[in-house]
Amino acid sequence: MIKLMKCASGVATILALAGCNSSSDGEVTPDPIKERKSLLVMIDGTRYEALLNANTPNLDKLAIQQAYTGGISGTLSQSGTSTVEGESTLWTGSWHTIQKSGEDGFKTVWEHIKAEKEDFQIGLYPNWPIFDYVNFNLSEIEHKKAFRTGTDRAAEHENSAVVTKKILSGDYDSLFTTIDMVDYSGHCNYGNSGGAWSDDYVKTIEQADAIFGYMLDAVEQREAEFDEEWLVMVATDHGFNRQKDNGSVDCAHGSQGIDAKKIWVASSHEELLNEQFTSPLHAVGNRDKDGIYRYVAQTDVTPTVLTWHNVEIQPEWEIEGTPLIGEIGVRGLFVETSQESNQIELQFTPSNNLPVQVLVNGKEVEQLTDTAEGELYTFTPNLDHLEPGHNQIVFTLINNSIPKSISASFSIIEDVDYDDLSFNTITALYAFDDELTENVVSGGDNLKTTGTPEISHGPGKYGQSLYHVRNFNNDLLLEDTVTNTDKFTLSLWFVGDGTSYDPAVITNKRWASAADGMILAQLNDSLKLQVGVDGEGSCCFVQLPYTPTTNSDDLKWNLLVASVDKTLPWSNGEGFGVMTFGVYDANGGLHYGSIDLTGSRTDSIHTGQPWLINNDHAQSYNNGHAALLDELVIWQDSTFNPGEIIALGKAENSVIDKLASVSDSTAATLGAETKIPYIGGKPNMTESELKAEAFWQRRRQMEELRAELGM
């Protein structure tokens, strides 16, 4: 097989899979005289194929290889293909959905280095304000500032000059910055109506290359004049959604589509690059997405920088990447769970014939001695020690003294009889069969309205459903009587189109991640349940896949179950409050996860505001979005385990049939002629227009929030 790859000569060349590197051992032999420094640059939203077609003389001085972002589709690691997810992955070496944030969460590459090298000077100078969206503990990093350039191309040139001066100053051991203009071009800005498949987009890549060139020249000057050697790495955070078959432009990203997942990584010191960079895997355990998992992973950047600075990677860091220089261990590590058989299967490709030590949640469970270099290896670990219920498992494989981790969400499921569910704890049930606002539980509150919401009946999971079109300040809401209690569960049936990004399914907060409250949001083909705290950025969420509906005549209903128990101890035993989220998808599969409600989240989950359905209190995002929901249930003083979610999901009849106060005749039968006009985005706008609008709405909301906080 052959591939197209840019090499140090600056010419796009057809090469064999051995790649550009002529070195076979990839050993890192530090020069005892020269001081090691590093520069990491993220060029936002740069498609791999577009990069190959661009004239980039500065990037061409580096070795460039195809890579992937967004985790492994359909698994716990699946992450959005967007800037927050991509940039945080570059910083930690772990996929965004796996990371734990805050002081007790995942550490960034910078924190790992500072822990070993107290005097190590780091400068973080992104153009885009990533600090507003993540919650890593960066208190030890003295030099950090976001330029907040926005779409100002001239300002990006000026900012790069600032970073260049910092390189030339000699005051820093490692620097990070971003170049954002390519992403804005892909979002159809700068008058570029062609998005990421246009000549304008390619020209913007060339302009970004010129900006990078300023910094690369400074590095080369430092190396020529001082006893320094620099590792220069450049990567992108995401690609863009594929151009549509009808020729229309999709000015967005975020999906698990191949063009959004396909990225690239570039590195200096081509002579040190090992086979993880130069030789995509022949034998790989997952060949989905056109075989993209054979290539470099976005998670590989962090362990590469650590290796360059002679920081030994520790198993407890749970880094999922493989260093691209120096020694490597196992490659292509994948996990597949089977809830039906209560088994987990691990697959990997050994890079040597040395034994592989297997750790489960930090404890060794076995040694594998029968692996063979380059041959796919599959094994099923013994999980008899796990307790029934939900388990988030971290597998760490240590080979050649190099650890590599992967996480799985797995439930030891005990059969639960549907009749044994806690129906007596239901305080509200909105079946949407007759009156759309009616609570069928006697004495409970009906839904309320503001303005004149656009609501009607649609085809339901059991009878009829709620069809709601978002119109700002014309809302359907219910009073929040549960988030200030110790335990509660919300369950509902949901239909999603797989393309809408971040519309609130139900929430009691403003949209921004850095705000109090709880939100259940749709992120393309996944769902995210999150609790925020004012000013703390993205933290404390569970993100799971679901089955999208691609044909309105064949609705795919997914059961969503969100539970909070403020009395349950954290996983580390150091606090209380746990949130769980389960999706019983339209194919009969269970996806389940949990997260500790760290900080003040057991309090901030209650905002005093009502729950809004298909909207949030910011009243500024995705106007016209259409939602299809059925059987919204509030379970007071009750939480659901995985077996209970499956029992509820498999039920042939509505919950309404279990409530003695409700007549069997309440459930109406929907006629076959009932239709819904659309699900998801507003039909009189193109999908690209909607996503571009949503992109800018998110930016405006963050500016509003910063203004409120006095930032």
C-alpha positions in Angstrom: 0.0 0.0 0.0 1.2 3.5 -0.7 0.3 6.9 0.8 0.8 10.5 0.1 3.0 12.2 2.7 4.9 15.5 2.9 8.5 15.1 4.0 11.4 17.3 4.9 12.2 18.0 1.3 8.9 20.0 1.0 7.7 17.8 -1.9 4.6 15.7 -1.7 5.9 12.3 -2.6 4.5 8.8 -3.1 6.2 6.7 -0.5 6.0 3.2 0.8 4.5 2.6 4.2 8.0 3.0 5.8 7.4 6.7 5.5 10.0 9.4 5.2 12.1 8.4 8.2 15.3 6.5 7.3 16.0 5.6 10.9 14.6 2.3 12.1 15.3 2.3 15.8 14.0 5.8 16.7 16.2 6.0 19.8 16.4 9.3 21.6 20.0 10.0 22.4 20.1 13.3 24.3 23.1 15.5 23.5 24.7 16.1 26.9 25.8 19.6 25.8 22.6 21.0 24.3 19.6 22.1 26.3 16.3 20.6 25.1 13.4 22.9 24.4 10.0 22.5 22.7 7.4 24.4 20.7 3.9 23.0 20.1 1.7 24.8 17.6 -1.9 24.0 16.9 -3.3 25.2 13.6 -7.0 25.1 14.2 -9.3 23.2 11.8 -6.9 22.2 9.1 -8.0 19.4 6.9 -5.3 16.8 6.0 -5.9 16.7 2.2 -6.2 20.5 2.0 -2.8 20.7 3.7 -1.2 18.4 1.2 -2.6 20.6 -1.6 -1.3 23.8 -0.1 2.1 25.5 -0.7 3.6 25.3 2.8 7.4 25.7 2.7 7.7 26.1 6.4 5.6 23.1 7.5 7.4 21.1 4.7 10.6 21.4 6.8 8.9 18.9 9.2 7.8 15.3 8.7 4.0 15.2 8.4 1.8 12.2 9.0 -1.9 11.5 8.8 -3.6 11.1 12.2 -7.1 11.0 13.8 -9.0 12.8 16.5 -12.4 12.3 18.3 -11.5 9.0 20.0 -12.7 5.6 18.9 -16.2 6.0 17.5 -18.9 4.2 19.5 -16.8 3.6 22.6 -16.3 5.5 25.8 -13.5 7.5 24.3 -15.6 8.9 21.5 -15.2 12.7 21.7 -16.4 15.6 19.7 -14.2 16.8 16.8 -14.1 20.3 18.0 -11.5 22.7 19.5 -12.1 22.1 23.2 -12.0 18.3 22.8 -9.0 18.4 20.4 -6.9 20.9 22.3 -7.5 19.2 25.7 -6.5 15.9 24.1 -3.3 17.4 22.8 -2.5 18.7 26.3 -3.2 15.5 28.2 -2.6 12.5 25.9 -6.0 11.2 26.8 -9.3 11.6 24.9 -11.5 14.4 26.1 -14.4 12.2 27.3 -12.0 10.2 29.4 -10.4 13.1 31.2 -11.3 14.2 34.7 -10.9 17.9 35.2 -9.9 20.1 38.2 -7.3 19.7 40.9 -7.9 15.9 41.2 -8.3 15.3 37.5 -6.0 14.6 34.6 -2.8 16.6 34.4 -1.5 18.3 31.3 1.8 17.6 29.7 3.0 20.9 31.2 2.1 19.8 34.8 3.9 16.5 34.4 7.1 18.3 33.3 6.9 21.0 36.1 6.5 18.2 38.7 9.9 16.9 37.7 11.6 20.1 36.6 10.7 22.8 39.1 12.5 25.6 37.2 11.2 24.6 33.8 9.6 27.7 32.2 6.4 27.2 30.2 4.5 29.7 28.2 0.9 29.0 27.0 -0.2 31.7 24.5 -3.2 30.5 22.4 -5.1 32.8 20.2 -8.4 31.1 21.0 -9.4 31.4 24.7 -9.2 27.7 25.6 -8.8 28.6 29.3 -12.5 29.5 29.3 -13.6 26.1 28.3 -11.4 23.6 30.3 -10.8 23.2 34.0 -7.2 21.9 34.3 -5.1 22.9 37.2 -2.6 25.3 35.6 -1.7 27.2 38.8 1.9 26.2 38.4 2.2 27.6 34.9 3.2 31.3 35.5 3.1 32.4 31.9 -0.3 32.0 30.2 -2.6 34.3 28.2 -5.1 33.9 25.5 -4.9 36.6 22.8 -8.6 36.3 21.9 -7.9 37.2 18.3 -11.2 36.1 16.8 -11.3 36.6 13.0 -8.7 39.3 12.9 -6.1 37.9 10.6 -3.7 40.9 11.0 -3.8 40.4 14.8 -2.8 36.7 14.3 0.4 37.9 12.6 1.0 40.4 15.5 0.4 37.7 18.1 2.9 35.3 16.3 5.4 38.1 16.5 4.9 38.1 20.3 5.5 34.4 20.5 8.5 34.7 18.2 10.1 37.2 20.6 9.5 34.8 23.5 11.3 32.1 21.6 14.2 34.4 20.9 14.3 35.6 24.5 15.6 32.2 25.7 13.4 32.6 28.8 11.2 29.6 28.0 11.8 25.8 27.9 8.5 25.0 26.2 5.9 27.2 24.4 2.4 26.5 23.1 0.4 28.7 20.7 -2.4 28.4 18.2 -3.1 29.7 14.7 -6.9 30.0 14.3 -7.6 31.6 10.9 -7.9 28.3 9.0 -10.8 27.2 11.2 -12.6 30.5 10.7 -12.1 30.1 6.9 -13.6 26.6 7.1 -16.6 28.1 9.0 -17.3 30.1 5.9 -15.9 33.4 7.2 -13.7 36.0 5.4 -16.3 35.9 2.6 -15.3 32.3 1.9 -18.6 30.7 0.9 -16.9 27.5 -0.1 -15.8 26.5 3.4 -13.2 23.8 4.0 -13.3 22.6 0.3 -12.5 25.9 -1.3 -9.4 27.6 -2.8 -9.8 30.3 -0.2 -9.4 27.7 2.5 -6.2 26.4 1.0 -4.9 30.0 0.7 -5.6 30.5 4.3 -3.6 27.4 5.2 -0.7 29.0 3.2 -1.1 32.2 5.2 -1.0 30.2 8.4 2.2 28.5 7.2 3.8 31.9 6.8 2.8 32.8 10.4 4.3 29.5 11.6 7.4 30.3 9.6 8.1 33.3 11.9 8.3 31.0 14.9 10.3 28.3 13.1 12.9 30.9 12.0 13.2 31.9 15.6 13.8 28.3 16.7 16.4 27.8 14.0 18.1 31.0 15.1 18.2 29.9 18.7 19.7 26.5 17.7 22.3 28.2 15.5 23.4 30.7 18.2 23.1 28.8 21.4 23.6 25.2 22.7 19.9 24.4 22.3 18.0 21.7 20.4 14.2 22.2 19.9 11.5 19.7 19.2 8.9 21.5 17.1 5.5 19.8 16.8 2.5 21.1 14.8 -0.9 19.5 14.8 -4.5 20.4 14.2 -7.5 19.8 16.5 -10.1 18.6 14.0 -11.1 18.5 10.3 -14.5 19.5 8.9 -17.7 17.6 8.1 -17.8 16.3 4.6 -19.1 18.4 1.8 -22.6 17.2 0.9 -23.3 15.0 -2.1 -25.6 17.8 -3.6 -22.6 20.1 -3.7 -23.7 22.3 -0.7 -21.1 23.3 1.8 -21.1 22.1 5.4 -19.3 24.9 7.3 -19.0 22.9 10.5 -17.3 20.1 12.3 -18.0 18.0 15.4 -19.2 14.8 13.9 -17.6 11.4 13.8 -17.4 11.6 10.0 -14.1 10.6 8.5 -13.3 14.1 7.2 -13.9 15.6 10.7 -11.8 12.9 12.4 -8.9 12.9 9.9 -6.2 15.2 11.0 -2.3 15.3 10.9 0.7 15.7 13.1 4.0 17.2 12.1 7.4 17.0 13.8 11.0 18.1 13.5 13.8 15.7 14.2 12.7 13.3 11.5 15.7 11.1 12.4 14.2 10.3 15.8 10.7 9.4 14.7 9.8 5.8 15.5 7.5 3.4 13.7 4.4 4.8 15.4 4.9 7.8 13.2 6.5 6.3 10.1 4.7 3.0 9.7 0.9 2.8 10.0 -0.2 -0.5 11.3 -0.8 -3.4 9.0 -2.5 -5.5 11.7 -5.0 -3.4 13.6 -7.9 -4.4 15.8 -10.3 -1.8 14.4 -10.6 -1.1 10.7 -13.6 1.2 10.9 -13.6 4.8 9.5 -11.5 3.8 6.4 -8.8 2.3 8.5 -8.0 5.7 10.2 -7.0 4.0 13.4 -3.9 2.6 11.8 -2.3 6.0 11.9 -1.0 8.4 14.6 -3.5 9.3 17.3 -4.0 12.9 18.6 -3.1 11.4 22.0 0.4 10.7 20.8 1.6 14.3 21.1 1.8 14.5 24.9 3.9 11.4 25.4 6.2 12.6 22.6 6.8 15.9 24.3 7.3 14.1 27.7 9.9 11.7 26.1 11.7 14.6 24.5 12.1 16.3 27.9 13.2 13.0 29.5 10.1 12.7 31.7 9.3 9.0 32.3 5.6 8.3 31.6 3.9 6.7 34.6 1.1 4.2 34.5 -1.1 6.1 36.9 -1.3 9.1 34.4 -3.5 6.9 32.2 -2.0 8.3 29.0 -3.6 6.7 26.0 -1.1 7.8 23.4 2.2 6.4 22.2 5.4 8.4 22.0 6.5 9.2 18.5 10.1 9.3 19.4 12.1 6.8 21.5 11.1 3.4 22.7 7.4 2.3 22.3 5.3 -0.5 23.8 2.0 -1.8 22.4 0.3 0.0 19.6 -3.3 0.1 18.4 -5.0 -0.7 21.7 -8.7 -1.2 21.5 -11.5 -2.4 23.8 -14.8 -3.9 22.9 -17.5 -4.6 25.5 -20.3 -7.1 25.4 -23.0 -6.4 27.9 -24.9 -9.5 26.8 -22.0 -11.9 27.8 -20.6 -9.7 30.5 -17.2 -9.7 28.8 -14.6 -7.3 27.6 -12.1 -8.0 24.8 -8.8 -6.1 24.4 -6.9 -6.0 21.1 -3.4 -4.6 20.4 -0.4 -4.9 18.2 2.9 -5.6 19.9 6.0 -3.7 18.7 8.3 -6.3 20.1 8.3 -9.8 21.6 8.7 -8.7 25.2 6.1 -9.6 27.9 3.1 -7.4 28.4 2.0 -6.5 31.9 -1.8 -5.9 32.2 -3.1 -3.6 34.9 -6.8 -3.1 35.7 -7.5 0.1 37.6 -3.8 0.2 38.6 -3.5 -3.4 39.8 -1.7 -6.1 37.9 -4.0 -9.0 36.8 -1.8 -10.9 34.4 1.3 -11.1 32.3 1.1 -11.9 28.6 4.1 -13.8 27.3 2.9 -15.3 24.0 2.6 -12.1 21.9 4.5 -11.7 18.6 5.9 -8.5 17.1 3.5 -7.0 14.5 0.8 -9.6 15.0 -2.7 -8.7 16.3 -3.2 -10.0 19.8 -6.6 -10.5 21.4 -7.4 -11.5 24.9 -10.3 -11.4 27.4 -9.3 -10.3 30.9 -10.8 -11.9 33.9 -13.4 -9.6 35.5 -14.6 -11.8 38.3 -13.4 -9.4 40.9 -15.7 -6.6 39.7 -18.8 -5.9 41.7 -22.3 -5.9 40.1 -23.3 -2.6 38.8 -21.4 0.1 36.8 -17.7 0.0 36.6 -15.4 2.4 34.7 -12.3 0.4 34.1 -8.8 1.6 33.1 -6.7 -1.0 31.4 -3.0 -0.2 31.3 -0.6 -2.3 29.3 3.1 -2.0 30.1 5.5 -3.3 27.5 9.1 -2.4 27.1 8.7 -0.2 30.2 6.2 2.0 28.3 2.6 2.2 29.6 -0.4 2.7 27.4 -4.0 3.0 28.8 -7.5 2.6 27.5 -10.8 3.1 29.4 -14.0 1.2 29.2 -17.4 1.7 30.8 -18.7 -1.7 31.7 -21.6 -2.8 33.8 -22.0 -6.2 35.5 -25.7 -6.3 34.9 -28.1 -8.1 37.2 -31.5 -8.9 35.7 -34.2 -6.6 37.0 -37.9 -7.3 36.6 -39.8 -4.3 35.1 -42.5 -4.6 37.8 -39.8 -4.1 40.5 -39.0 -0.6 39.3 -39.7 2.2 41.8 -42.9 3.4 40.2 -44.1 4.7 43.6 -41.4 7.4 43.5 -42.7 9.0 40.3 -43.8 12.6 41.0 -44.4 13.7 37.4 -45.1 11.9 34.1 -45.7 13.8 30.9 -47.0 11.3 28.4 -47.9 13.9 25.7 -50.9 11.8 24.6 -53.8 14.1 25.3 -53.1 17.6 26.7 -49.4 18.3 25.9 -48.8 20.0 29.2 -50.6 17.5 31.5 -48.9 15.7 34.3 -50.8 12.5 34.7 -49.7 12.0 38.3 -52.4 13.1 40.6 -51.5 16.3 42.5 -48.4 16.9 40.4 -47.6 20.1 38.5 -48.5 20.5 34.8 -46.0 21.9 32.4 -46.1 25.7 32.1 -45.6 28.0 29.1 -44.1 31.4 28.4 -45.4 33.2 25.4 -46.9 30.9 22.8 -44.6 27.8 22.3 -44.9 26.0 19.0 -45.9 22.5 20.3 -48.0 19.8 18.7 -48.4 16.0 18.8 -45.9 13.8 16.9 -45.5 10.0 16.6 -44.5 8.6 19.9 -42.6 5.7 21.4 -45.9 4.3 22.9 -48.7 6.7 21.9 -48.2 10.3 20.9 -45.2 12.5 21.6 -44.2 16.1 22.1 -43.1 17.9 18.9 -41.5 21.2 19.9 -40.0 23.9 17.7 -37.7 26.3 19.5 -38.8 29.9 19.4 -37.0 32.2 21.8 -39.0 33.2 24.8 -41.9 30.9 23.8 -41.0 28.0 26.1 -42.4 24.9 27.6 -41.1 24.4 31.2 -41.6 22.6 34.4 -40.7 23.7 37.9 -37.5 22.3 39.3 -38.5 20.5 42.5 -35.8 17.8 42.5 -32.2 19.2 42.1 -32.3 20.5 45.7 -33.0 17.0 47.0 -30.5 14.2 47.7 -31.6 11.8 45.0 -33.6 12.0 41.7 -33.8 10.7 38.2 -35.1 12.1 34.9 -36.0 9.7 32.2 -37.4 10.4 28.7 -37.5 9.0 25.2 -35.6 11.0 22.6 -35.3 11.1 18.8 -32.2 12.9 17.4 -31.0 13.6 13.9 -27.3 12.9 14.5 -26.2 16.3 13.1 -27.5 19.0 15.5 -24.8 20.3 17.8 -25.5 21.3 21.4 -29.2 22.1 21.4 -30.4 21.7 25.0 -32.7 18.7 25.2 -33.6 19.7 28.8 -31.8 22.1 31.2 -32.2 24.4 34.2 -29.2 26.6 33.2 -27.9 29.0 30.7 -26.1 27.3 27.8 -22.4 28.1 28.7 -20.4 25.2 30.3 -19.0 27.7 32.8 -22.4 28.3 34.5 -24.4 26.7 37.3 -26.9 24.1 36.5 -27.5 20.8 34.7 -27.9 20.3 31.0 -28.6 17.3 28.7 -27.4 18.3 25.3 -27.1 16.7 21.8 -23.7 16.9 20.3 -24.2 15.5 16.8 -24.3 11.8 17.2 -23.7 11.7 21.0 -25.5 13.0 24.1 -23.8 14.9 26.9 -25.0 15.3 30.5 -23.1 17.9 32.4 -23.2 19.9 35.7 -21.5 23.3 35.7 -20.1 25.8 38.2 -19.9 29.5 37.4 -16.5 30.3 36.0 -15.0 26.8 36.0 -15.2 25.8 32.4 -15.9 22.3 31.1 -16.1 19.7 33.8 -18.1 16.9 35.3 -19.9 15.4 32.3 -20.8 12.0 30.8 -21.0 11.8 27.0 -22.5 8.8 25.3 -23.5 7.7 21.8 -27.1 7.1 20.7 -28.9 5.9 17.6 -29.7 8.8 15.3 -32.7 9.0 13.0 -31.9 9.6 9.4 -35.4 9.0 8.0 -38.4 10.7 9.6 -40.5 7.7 8.5 -38.4 5.4 10.6 -37.9 7.0 14.0 -35.2 5.7 16.3 -36.2 6.1 19.9 -33.6 6.2 22.6 -34.3 6.0 26.3 -32.2 8.6 28.3 -31.9 8.2 32.0 -30.1 10.7 34.2 -29.6 10.1 37.9 -28.0 12.1 40.7 -27.2 10.8 44.2 -25.6 13.5 46.4 -25.1 11.0 49.2 -23.0 8.5 47.2 -19.2 8.6 47.8 -16.9 9.6 45.1 -14.7 7.0 43.3 -11.7 8.1 45.5 -13.7 8.2 48.7 -12.8 11.9 49.3 -16.3 13.4 48.8 -19.9 12.8 48.0 -22.2 13.2 45.0 -22.3 11.1 41.8 -24.2 11.6 38.6 -24.9 8.7 36.2 -26.2 8.7 32.7 -27.5 5.8 30.6 -28.7 5.6 27.0 -30.7 2.5 26.0 -30.4 3.0 22.2 -32.8 2.1 19.4 -30.7 -1.1 18.7 -31.1 -2.4 22.2 -27.6 -1.5 23.4 -26.9 0.1 26.7 -24.3 2.9 27.1 -23.7 4.0 30.6 -21.3 6.3 32.5 -20.8 8.1 35.8 -19.0 11.1 37.1 -18.2 12.5 40.5 -19.8 15.9 41.2 -16.6 17.6 42.4 -16.2 21.1 43.8 -19.6 22.7 44.6 -21.6 20.8 42.0 -24.0 19.1 44.5 -25.1 22.7 45.2 -24.7 24.3 41.8 -26.9 21.7 40.1 -29.8 23.7 41.6 -30.2 27.1 40.0 -33.7 28.1 41.1 -34.7 28.2 37.5 -37.2 25.9 35.9 -36.4 23.1 33.5 -36.7 24.2 29.9 -37.5 21.6 27.3 -35.7 22.0 24.0 -34.1 25.3 25.0 -31.9 26.9 27.6 -32.2 30.1 29.6 -29.7 32.0 27.4 -32.5 32.2 24.8 -29.9 32.7 22.0 -29.0 29.3 20.5 -30.3 27.3 17.6 -33.6 29.0 17.1 -36.0 26.9 15.1 -34.5 23.6 16.3 -37.2 20.9 16.4 -37.3 18.2 19.1 -39.3 15.0 19.4 -39.6 13.7 23.0 -41.9 11.2 24.7 -42.7 10.1 28.2 -40.8 12.5 30.4 -40.7 11.1 34.0 -39.4 12.6 37.3 -38.5 9.9 39.8 -38.1 11.5 43.3 -35.7 9.9 45.8 -34.8 7.2 43.3 -31.7 6.4 41.1 -31.3 3.9 38.3 -28.6 1.2 37.9 -27.8 -0.3 34.5 -30.2 -3.3 34.9 -33.1 -1.0 35.8 -32.4 1.1 32.7 -32.5 -2.0 30.5 -35.8 -3.1 32.2 -37.3 0.3 31.5 -36.0 0.4 28.0 -37.4 -3.1 27.1 -40.9 -2.3 28.4 -43.5 -3.0 25.8 -46.0 -0.6 27.4 -45.9 2.9 28.7 -45.1 3.8 32.3 -48.5 5.3 32.4 -50.0 1.8 32.4 -48.2 1.1 35.8 -49.8 4.1 37.6 -53.0 3.2 39.3 -54.3 6.7 39.2 -54.3 6.7 35.4 -56.9 5.0 33.3 -55.7 2.6 30.6 -57.7 4.6 28.1 -55.4 7.6 28.6 -52.8 6.3 26.1 -54.0 7.3 22.7 -53.1 5.5 19.5 -51.5 7.6 16.9 -52.8 7.4 13.4 -50.4 6.4 10.7 -51.1 9.6 8.8 -49.6 11.8 11.5 -46.3 13.3 10.2 -43.7 15.6 11.6 -42.2 18.3 9.3 -38.6 17.9 10.4 -36.4 16.9 13.3 -33.4 19.0 14.3 -32.5 22.2 12.4 -34.8 24.8 11.0 -35.9 23.8 7.5 -35.7 27.2 5.9 -32.0 27.4 6.6 -29.4 25.1 5.2 -27.6 22.9 7.7 -24.3 24.8 7.1 -26.1 28.1 7.8 -27.5 26.7 11.0 -24.2 25.4 12.2 -22.3 28.5 11.3 -25.0 30.5 13.2 -24.6 28.2 16.2 -20.8 28.6 16.1 -21.1 32.3 16.5 -23.9 32.1 19.0 -21.6 30.1 21.3 -18.9 32.7 20.9 -21.3 35.5 21.8 -22.5 33.6 24.8 -19.0 33.2 26.2 -18.4 36.9 25.7 -21.6 37.7 27.6 -20.6 35.3 30.4 -17.2 36.8 30.7 -18.7 40.3 30.9 -21.0 39.1 33.7 -18.1 37.7 35.6 -16.0 40.8 35.1 -13.3 38.9 33.2 
